[in-house]
Structure formats: structure tokens, C-alpha cells
Amino acid sequence: MDQQYPSAFLANDRDGYLFRLLGSRFDGDWSPAQPARARQLAEHFGRVWERSRPCTELRVLGI
């Protein structure tokens, strides 16, 4: 489910965000200070993070 998510985003801890509707394209929305949208994106990331699994392949590399 999460691997089919077409968008890309980042949010910082100072209420800024960058959101690209299609992660493969460079155009998107951003704001240096829009707390509601940054919080919404951070909550989405949290839900995806909770569903994720540890990457055991990287443990072999000692990372």
C-alpha cells in the first residue's frame, strides 16, 4: 500500500513543508511556516513508519 504512494514530501520541526503531488516531478507546494499542513504530513509519515519493518539487509553492512 505505502509503496504505491505517488507523492513525495518532507516536513520540518519548524512548521515548514515541501509536497510534490508526483514524486517523479519537481513541481510542488511548499511553505516555510504552515503548521497545519506540516502537522498533517508528519502524521501521515508516522502512520507509514508504524507499518514499516526493520531493514535487516542494512544490518549486514553494519549501518
N, C-alpha and C positions, 0 to 999 in steps of 0.2 A: 504494500500500500504506500509506504513512505518513499520507496524508490521510484514511484510513478509521479511524484510531486514535481510539476514542471517549473515552479518558481525558484528563485534564489533570493535570500535576504540575509541581512545582518542587523543587529541591534546592539547599541552600546549601553552602558550603565548611566549615561547622562541624557537619556531620552531621545537620542538620535537613532535614525534607521536608514537603511537603503533597501529597497524592494524592487526586484526585477520580476515582472509577470512571467516571462520566459527566461529561465536561467541561461539559455544559449544566446540571448540578445543583450546588448549593452544598455539599451534604454530602460528607464525605470523611474521610480519615485524616490525621493529622499527628503529628509528634513533633519536639521541639526538638533531640533528640540520639538518633538511632538510626542509627549508622554503616553497618550492613549494608544497610538499606533505602535510605538516601540514596545509597550507592555503586551499588546496583542500578539506581536511577533515572538516575543520572548516566551509567552505562554505556549504558543504553538511549538516552539523549539523544545520546551520542557516535556510536552506530551510525546514528541518523537523520541527524545532522549530516553524516556522511561520505557519505551517499547524496544529500544535497541539492545544489542547483545555485545558483550566484550569482544574485541577483535583479537582473537588468540593468535592469528597469523603474525601480528606485530610483536608478540611476546618472544617469539623465536629470535627476533632481531635484538632483543634487549631494550626495546624502546618503551 
